[in-house]
Amino acid sequence: PPARPLICTTPSRAALFHPSPPPAPQPPSPRSPPSELPAHNPPPPPNHGGPRRRAWWRPRRRARRVRPRLRARRARGPWRAPRRSSWPPPGGGEVGARHQARPPRQGGPRFTKMEELYLHSLPIKEHQIVEQLCPGLKDEVMKITPVQKQTRAGQRTRFKAFVVVGDSNGHVGLGVKCAKEVATAIRGAIILAKLSIVPVRRGYWGNKIGLPHTVPCKVTGKCGSVTVRMVPAPRGSGIVAARVPKKVLQFAGIDDVFTSSRGSTKTLGNFVKATFDCLMKTYGFLTPDFWRETTFTKAPYQEFTDILAKPTKALMLDAPAEKIEA
């Protein structure tokens, strides 16, 4: 049979960019079958100069979720500025332990030393209480290091401050605070250090002559991989320690001590925390000095129970309710 001529079915370039309009639909004949009736949803018209359609290889973009705008919250930490109506007290009087015991505001006892708070295990909620009971507190910034957090928008950098406070007379505290600014971090760390102040027990080496000058026994503190051990030393030995624990021991009021440390001591944060933990454990040993009988006194919550039990407002619970008629 004769060869058929080749017919090109590819549309021309002009037909691709300027396609011909679709033919107008013709009304169906009354004798046409139902399959030839026009569809209810005709195909969309061709895109003539409109927005570019998404190709099959391009990923579908997801709409960004808009987060609702949050109201600015009020600062609720211990670093919040005190109210003028409370601090300083009117008339320049003595500041009592406000949160530890309510009786001072109603004529109860006022504490004059930190040991009275430690005796009854009362929590310290405001740093002004520590400033009043320990007027000779000094603070020093041990280290300020930047810390980062990876977020969706990038890296968020903040500053972490380590601050030590003490009066060189048996009281020392450690505070750690992160903030966007260095000054804010230091200020918050000082407040947290005052709130975490603890008593440090001191003792003797050999005979008990003069005032206590060293740790009462061998103690060990640990934080992370850092371990700090303290050994009592004779009078005149001095503080045999590295730069970081030496500053903490000076604020605690210890004059003579031998120390040894192991672990990653270049991590200053853990080094300071291990030293602070070591000083906290000085009151954890029941030595023969504490064997004698102790006379216990009532805590403020027990002594002033009747004052605390009184309601602040008269409650009208027994009054009959008025009946309202429509």
PyMOL commands that set and color helices and strands:
alter all, ss='L'
color gray80, all
select helices_A, chain A and resi 13-17+34-36+90-92+103-106+114-119+127-133+182-195+243-252+268-283+288-290+300-303+305-309
alter helices_A, ss='H'
color red, helices_A
select strands_A, chain A and resi 138-151+154-166+171-179+198-199+219-223+226-232+239-240+257-262
alter strands_A, ss='S'
color yellow, strands_A
deselect
rebuild
show_as cartoon
